Amino acid sequence: MNELEKTKPLPYNIKEKSEKQAAYRSLIRAELADELFDKIQNIIVVEKRYRETTFSAKDLAKELKTNTRYISAVINSRFNMNFSCLLNEYRIKEALHRMIDKRYTNETIEEISAAVGFSNRQSFYAAFYRIMGETPNNYRKRHLYKKQ
């Protein structure tokens, strides 16, 4: 990273990710972690609960009859990210598909954002930029132009 990049602020108030170590993450039994991992994947990915704007780790823990620390530990160790990043990854993946799929060409970026689970435009743009390195509008224009 050169000096200019170091001083240049990140767009959309994106902060650098810092690693935190928590002792409880290594205390969860492997069998329980495997079982929770499968259930978490089923609820978030298969049932597409990431589309719910208010879906939280607390909701997931309650549904799985466990606590948020276990949920957090499993997501951190198996997905290598936190709960909100996991939801945002799936939300962005679906948004990417919708932005270039002909069935959704009449939907605005804001409509797509809401459909995939973001509660507001700012959080969508920030997550999109963090993951893709460009704005949703730029991504859509670039890919729709390629298809023509």
ChimeraX attribute file (.defattr): number of C-alpha atoms within 10 A of each C-alpha:
attribute: neighborCount
match mode: 1-to-1
recipient: residues
	/A:1	5
	/A:2	6
	/A:3	7
	/A:4	8
	/A:5	9
	/A:6	9
	/A:7	8
	/A:8	8
	/A:9	11
	/A:10	13
	/A:11	13
	/A:12	14
	/A:13	10
	/A:14	12
	/A:15	10
	/A:16	8
	/A:17	6
	/A:18	5
	/A:19	7
	/A:20	6
	/A:21	7
	/A:22	9
	/A:23	9
	/A:24	11
	/A:25	18
	/A:26	12
	/A:27	10
	/A:28	14
	/A:29	9
	/A:30	11
	/A:31	9
	/A:32	12
	/A:33	19
	/A:34	13
	/A:35	11
	/A:36	19
	/A:37	17
	/A:38	11
	/A:39	16
	/A:40	19
	/A:41	13
	/A:42	13
	/A:43	15
	/A:44	18
	/A:45	14
	/A:46	11
	/A:47	10
	/A:48	16
	/A:49	20
	/A:50	23
	/A:51	22
	/A:52	17
	/A:53	15
	/A:54	12
	/A:55	15
	/A:56	16
	/A:57	17
	/A:58	14
	/A:59	13
	/A:60	20
	/A:61	18
	/A:62	12
	/A:63	13
	/A:64	15
	/A:65	9
	/A:66	13
	/A:67	15
	/A:68	18
	/A:69	15
	/A:70	18
	/A:71	22
	/A:72	18
	/A:73	23
	/A:74	26
	/A:75	22
	/A:76	15
	/A:77	14
	/A:78	12
	/A:79	13
	/A:80	12
	/A:81	17
	/A:82	16
	/A:83	20
	/A:84	12
	/A:85	15
	/A:86	16
	/A:87	24
	/A:88	21
	/A:89	17
	/A:90	19
	/A:91	26
	/A:92	24
	/A:93	13
	/A:94	17
	/A:95	23
	/A:96	18
	/A:97	13
	/A:98	20
	/A:99	24
	/A:100	18
	/A:101	13
	/A:102	10
	/A:103	9
	/A:104	13
	/A:105	13
	/A:106	9
	/A:107	13
	/A:108	12
	/A:109	19
	/A:110	16
	/A:111	14
	/A:112	21
	/A:113	27
	/A:114	19
	/A:115	18
	/A:116	24
	/A:117	24
	/A:118	25
	/A:119	16
	/A:120	12
	/A:121	13
	/A:122	14
	/A:123	14
	/A:124	25
	/A:125	22
	/A:126	19
	/A:127	21
	/A:128	24
	/A:129	19
	/A:130	18
	/A:131	14
	/A:132	13
	/A:133	12
	/A:134	14
	/A:135	15
	/A:136	23
	/A:137	12
	/A:138	10
	/A:139	18
	/A:140	19
	/A:141	12
	/A:142	12
	/A:143	14
	/A:144	15
	/A:145	10
	/A:146	8
	/A:147	7
	/A:148	5
